Amino acid sequence: MYTRNRRKARSLHWYMSTKHRLSLVFCVELFLIVLIPGFLESKAVPLPEFVNVTKGPLMASNVLPHAIIEFWFAPEHKELWYEKNDDFDSKIRMLFENTYMEAAAGTLDHWKSTANGALSLVIVLDQFPRNMYRNSPKAFAADAKALNIAQYALEHQFDQQLTIEQRHFLYLPFEHSEDLETQEKSVQLFKATGDADALHWAVLHRDIIARFGRFPHRNQVLDRRSTPEEIEFLKGPNSSF
């Protein structure tokens, strides 16, 4: 009786193990056939080293703050920060859209308890949507939350633990705000970095908000009616970012 039960148990274990292995093999094959080619077709923006392609597109639960920083500050990506590049936008959407969704929902708020975690959250909430959802209201949907994280980081002096280059991105939610007081804080922060070029752009953003109370170049995307003065302003240089 004991032997018969043990044999049945072994048979059941073998069946479940085999079923599990077959399911796993199917998933891996599906990924290899369907998803990897999509990654590899684009040569303009190579995959970051931290991505293990055998695991498929990164889910939010697979992403840690250091992965965000490693990706964003990779030398090959820096030249694309302020450029429109469809390949780069698609890469960010493929790798990190799930992370963005969880961050926007507050699921990843615990990241803000460290300097690198707070920086990563700000990049995910402030920079990634501008790539993933270019020319869409969703590009600005998480701006308020990104600013909240950045303010928390400053309150805890996390910016002092970052490089000057990293601090620029921690401060950008201030520069992206349509509130004049926040813009004044942006100018103050960028001035403290000693980076004249970064300060130049901070001042330009502040001056636009001081003049119009909003960024006119966002009007069309956000379905806001532009004033005649704004329409004339948009014809000139440095009117859109």
N, C-alpha and C positions, 0 to 999 in steps of 0.2 A: 504493500500500500504506500509506504513511504517512498519507495523507488519510483512507483508510477507517478506520484504527485511531483516528485523532484524532476522527473522527465518532462511532465507537462509544464512545470515552471521554466525549465530550460528552453522548451519549445516556444513558450510565450515570450521569454526574454529575447530569444533569437529573432522572433518575428518583429518585435517592437524595435530592436536595434537595427535590423535590416531596413525596416520601413523608415526609420529616422535617417539612416545613411542615404537611402535612395532620395529622400526629400532634400537632404542637404546637397547631394550631387546634382539634382535637378536645378536647385537654386543657383549653384555655382556655375553650371553650364549656361543657364539663362543669362546670368550676368556677363559671362565671357563672350557670349554670342551677340547680345543685344546692347549692353551698356558700355563695355570697354571700348568698342570702336568709336562710340560717340566722344569718349574722352580723348582718344588718341588722334582723331581726325584733325583736331586743332593743334597746330604746331607753334602758333604764335604765343600761346601761354601754356607752358608745360605744367604737368601735375607737380605739386609740391612733394617733397620727399616723404613727409609724414603720412601721406595717404597710402594705405595698404590696399591696393586695388582688388585683392582677393576678398575683401570684406564688402565691396560694393560702395555706392555713394554714401557719404557720411551722414548718419542720422545724428540728431542733436546729442543723444546719449553717448556717441562715440567721439565727440569733440570736447577738448579741454582748452582752457584759455591759451596755453602755450602754442597750440596748433593755430589759433587765430593770428597770434603775433608772428609766428614763423611764416605763415602764408603771406600776410599783409606786408611785412617788411623784407620779404625776399628781394634780392637785388633786381631780379628780372621783372618784378611787379612795380617797383617804385616809379619807373618811367610811365606807368599806366595810371597812376593815381588820379591825375587831373586831365586825362584824355578819354575820349569816347572810343571804346574798343569792344566790339560785339563779342569777341572771343573771351575777353576777360570778364565781361558781364555774365556771359553764359557759364563760365567756370565757377564764378562766385555763387550763382544761382544753383548750380548742380551740387556743389559741395556744401553750401552753408544756408540754403533757404530754410531748411528744417530748424537749424540753430536759431536763425532770425525769428522764426515763428514762436519758438519757445521763449526766447529772450523778450520779445514784445509782450508775451503773455505773463511775464514775471517768473516763469519757472526757473530761470537761471540767475535770479537776483542774488543768490548766495555768492556768485562770482565776485561781487563788488567788495567783498571783505578783504581783498588784497589789491596791491597796486596793479599787477599784471591782469588780474581778473577784471578789475574795473575798466582798464584800458581795452581789454578784449570786448567787454560788453558794449562800450561806446563805439568801437569799430563796427561791431555787428549791427547795432541799432542806428548809427548815424551814417556810416560809410557804405556798408553793404546794400542797404535799400536804394541808395542813389545809383548804384550799379545795376542791381537786379530789376528795379522798377523805374528805369529811366523814362522820363516824360509821362509819368503817372502820379496821381496824388499819393499813391502808396510810398513813393520815394521819400515823403516827408512825414509819414504817419507815425513814426516812432521818435520824432525829434524831441518831443517833450520828455519822454522817458530817458532818452540819451542824455539830455541836459540834467535831469535829476541824478543820474548816475555820476556824471561829471562833477556836479556840485558836491555830492557825497564824497567823491575822491578828494576834492580840494579841502573839504572840512577835515579830512583825516590825513592831509598832507601827502597823499599817495603820489602826487605829481613830482614831488622832490625825489622819489625813488626811481624815476624814469629818465631816460635820455632826453635831450632837447627834441630830437626828432619824434620820439614817442609822445612827448608832452603836446606837440602840435595837434595830434589827433584827439588827445584827451580834451583839449580846449576848443576844438571845432564846434561842438554843440552850442557854445556861447556865440560863436561867429555866425552860426546858421539861424539863430533866434531872430524873430521879428519884434522883439522887445528892446527898446532903446537902452534901458538900464543894464540889461544883459549884454548888449553890444558894448557898452562902456567897460564892462568887466572883461570882455574879450580883448579889447585894446590893451587894457592893463596887463592881462596875462601874457599876451604876445610880446608886449614891450619888455617884460621881465625876462624873456628868453634871450634877448640880445640879437634876435634874427631880424634884420631890417626888412627882408623880403616878406616874411610872414606878417610882420607888423604893418607893412604897406597894404596887404590884402585885408587885414583886420580893420584898418582905418576906412578902406573903401566900403566894406560891408556896413560899418557903423554909420558912415555918412549917408548911405542910401536909406537906412532905417530912420535916421534923423530927418531926412528930407521927405520921405513918403510914408513912413510908418509900416512899411512892408517891402518885400522884394518884388518889384514889378514883373521881373522875368518869370515869376511863379504864377502870375495871374491866369494865363491861358490854361496851364495844367490844372490849376485849382478852380477853374471856372469862375474867376473873379473878373469883373468888368474893369478895364484899365481906364484911367483918366486921360484926357488929352495930354497933360504934362508927362504922364508915365509913357504914353505911346511915343512921344517925342524923345524922351530919355532913352528908350530902348533902341533907338536908331544909332545911338552913339557907342563908343568903346567902353569897356569895363561896365557894361550894364547887365550882363548875365554871367553866371558862374556855373 
